[in-house]
Amino acid sequence: MELRHLRSFEAIVRCGGFTRAAAELHLAQPVVSAHIKRLEQDLGVTLLHRSRKVSLSAAGESFLPSVRRALAILGEGERAVRALRSVSAGHVRVAATSLLGGFDLVSTMSRFRARYPGVTVSLRTGLIADLLEELRRGRVDVVIGPVGEQWEQEGYRRTEIADEWLVLITPLSSARRVGALADVVNEPFVCLSSDSGLRRLLNEAFSAIEAVPRVEFETHSPASIREMVAAGLGCALIARSAVRQEGADVQVHHIPGLPPHPPIAAISASDAAPPIARFVDELTAARSASPTAGTARPA
């Protein structure tokens, strides 16, 4: 029993005759007839009644569902192989925030390039709102950063790759015991710009205690926030992973009542080209990467 014989049988039934099936398969009609004859010989039954109109025999009726399932499974396998082969070339434009929840993006990119040497990868950084706008405009292919469930929308694929939490950090020079956000309600704060996701979380946290944060310093990155707090310029709410990395020493306070921090996720178009989809799959496979230990000192 050969695959081409099964395809001819299915085409004859679907097309309603040998002539139309031969045309669809781009074969001569005698070839299709020979396929059916050989298939019937192999099975030892009559599958088709040949008259003015071709019809299925009882054996053909019983055999057809299995043939169609087999051809469907084979089709899925062929598509998977074509997708794999199509990753032999291409380019993936990655855009990431500096905050990645301890996810090792560089190592993941290195493994991807080793597996698909014909695919080039570029990387740029920025704030999440700006990068997502670049994705909307088609200027980047994958955005990686803190993104909540609001991006689980039609036309986009959201893949979580790392968890994240908010913590409060204060200077080492502060001997004050901090057990709640209310303990630092009158202290100056350091944060990102007013349109950033981190500022929104800071405002939300203070709103829960019916207060407004005194943001006296704005800066450009979580690492810079940590440096400014370490220098004694104020307090900050910041992602936990940002104080587990190498950097200036600060006190870290795990206090209750803080709003949830969005997980680190990869956002791409749901119909992205195979190299882009494969890169996101690589991110998913690397989700269990352990975060880098930092020198932050818990209070």
Residue pairs with C-beta under 8 A, 6 or more apart in sequence:
1 39
1 42
1 43
2 35
2 38
3 74
4 35
5 35
5 36
5 38
5 39
5 42
6 39
6 67
6 70
6 71
7 25
7 71
8 21
8 25
8 27
8 32
8 35
8 36
8 39
9 35
9 36
9 39
9 47
9 48
9 60
9 63
9 64
9 67
10 64
10 67
10 68
10 71
11 21
11 24
11 25
11 32
12 18
12 21
12 32
12 36
12 48
12 54
13 48
13 56
13 60
13 64
14 21
15 21
15 24
16 53
16 54
17 53
17 54
18 29
18 32
18 33
18 36
18 54
19 29
21 32
22 28
22 29
22 31
22 32
25 32
36 47
36 48
39 47
40 46
40 47
40 48
43 59
43 63
45 57
45 59
46 57
46 59
46 60
47 56
47 57
47 59
47 60
47 63
48 54
48 55
48 56
48 57
48 60
49 55
49 56
49 57
56 64
83 274
83 277
83 278
86 273
86 274
86 275
87 116
87 118
87 119
87 274
87 275
87 278
88 116
88 118
88 119
89 118
89 119
89 275
90 118
90 119
90 120
90 273
90 274
90 275
90 276
91 119
91 120
91 121
91 122
91 275
92 119
92 120
92 121
92 122
92 141
92 142
92 275
92 276
92 279
93 122
93 124
93 139
93 140
93 141
93 142
94 105
94 109
94 121
94 122
94 123
94 124
94 140
94 141
94 142
94 144
94 279
95 123
95 124
95 125
95 126
95 131
95 134
95 135
95 140
95 142
95 143
95 144
96 105
96 123
96 124
96 125
96 131
96 143
96 144
96 145
97 125
97 126
97 127
97 128
97 131
97 144
97 145
97 146
98 125
98 221
98 222
98 223
99 145
99 146
99 164
99 222
99 239
99 241
99 242
99 264
100 144
100 145
100 162
100 241
100 264
101 146
101 161
101 162
101 163
101 164
101 239
101 241
101 263
101 264
101 291
102 162
102 241
102 244
102 245
102 289
102 290
102 291
102 292
103 144
103 161
103 162
103 264
103 283
103 286
103 287
103 289
103 291
104 286
104 289
104 292
105 123
105 144
107 286
107 289
108 282
108 283
108 286
108 289
109 121
109 123
111 282
111 286
112 119
112 121
112 278
112 279
112 282
113 119
113 121
115 282
116 275
116 278
119 275
119 279
121 279
124 140
126 134
127 192
127 193
127 196
128 143
128 145
128 146
128 147
128 196
128 197
129 195
129 196
129 197
131 140
131 143
131 145
132 143
132 147
132 151
132 267
134 140
134 143
135 141
135 142
135 143
135 267
135 268
135 269
141 268
141 269
141 272
141 273
141 276
141 279
142 266
142 267
142 268
142 272
142 276
142 279
142 280
142 283
143 266
143 267
143 268
144 161
144 264
144 265
144 266
144 267
144 283
145 264
145 265
146 164
146 197
146 239
146 261
146 262
146 263
146 264
146 265
147 158
147 262
147 263
147 264
147 265
147 267
148 262
148 263
149 158
151 158
151 265
151 267
152 158
154 270
155 269
155 270
155 271
156 267
156 268
156 269
156 270
157 267
157 268
157 269
157 270
157 272
157 277
157 280
158 265
158 266
158 267
159 265
159 266
159 267
159 268
159 280
159 283
159 284
160 263
160 264
160 265
160 287
161 263
161 264
161 265
161 266
161 283
161 284
161 286
161 287
162 241
162 263
162 264
162 287
162 291
163 263
163 264
164 239
164 240
164 241
164 261
164 262
164 263
164 264
165 239
165 240
165 258
165 260
165 261
166 201
166 205
166 237
166 238
166 239
166 240
166 258
166 259
166 260
166 261
167 237
167 238
167 239
167 240
167 243
167 252
167 253
167 254
167 255
167 258
168 178
168 181
168 184
168 235
168 236
168 237
168 238
168 252
168 253
168 255
168 258
169 226
169 229
169 235
169 236
169 237
169 238
169 243
169 250
169 251
169 252
169 253
169 296
170 176
170 178
170 184
170 187
170 229
170 235
170 250
170 251
170 253
170 299
171 229
171 230
171 231
171 232
171 235
171 250
171 251
172 230
172 249
172 250
172 251
172 297
173 232
174 251
176 183
177 183
177 299
178 184
178 251
178 253
178 255
178 299
179 253
179 255
180 255
180 256
180 257
181 205
181 206
181 208
181 209
181 255
181 257
181 258
182 209
182 211
184 235
185 206
185 209
185 211
186 214
187 214
187 234
187 235
188 214
188 215
188 216
188 217
188 233
188 234
188 235
189 202
189 213
189 214
189 215
189 216
189 217
189 234
189 235
189 236
189 237
190 215
190 216
190 217
190 218
190 219
190 225
190 228
190 229
190 233
190 234
190 235
190 236
191 198
191 199
191 202
191 213
191 215
191 217
191 218
191 219
191 225
191 236
191 237
192 198
192 199
192 218
192 219
192 220
192 221
192 222
192 225
193 199
193 218
193 220
194 218
197 262
198 222
198 237
198 238
198 239
199 215
201 237
201 258
201 259
201 261
202 213
202 215
202 237
203 212
203 213
204 259
205 213
205 237
205 257
205 258
205 259
206 212
206 213
208 257
208 259
209 257
216 233
216 234
217 228
217 233
217 234
219 225
219 228
222 238
222 239
222 242
223 242
223 245
223 247
225 236
225 238
225 242
226 236
226 238
226 242
226 243
226 247
226 248
226 250
227 247
227 248
228 234
228 236
229 235
229 236
229 248
229 250
230 247
230 248
230 249
230 250
231 248
237 258
239 261
240 261
241 291
243 250
243 252
243 294
243 296
244 291
244 292
244 293
244 294
244 296
245 292
245 294
246 292
246 294
246 295
247 294
247 295
247 296
249 295
249 296
249 297
250 296
250 297
251 297
251 298
251 299
252 296
252 297
252 298
252 299
253 298
253 299
254 298
266 280
266 283
266 284
268 276
268 277
268 280
269 276
272 280
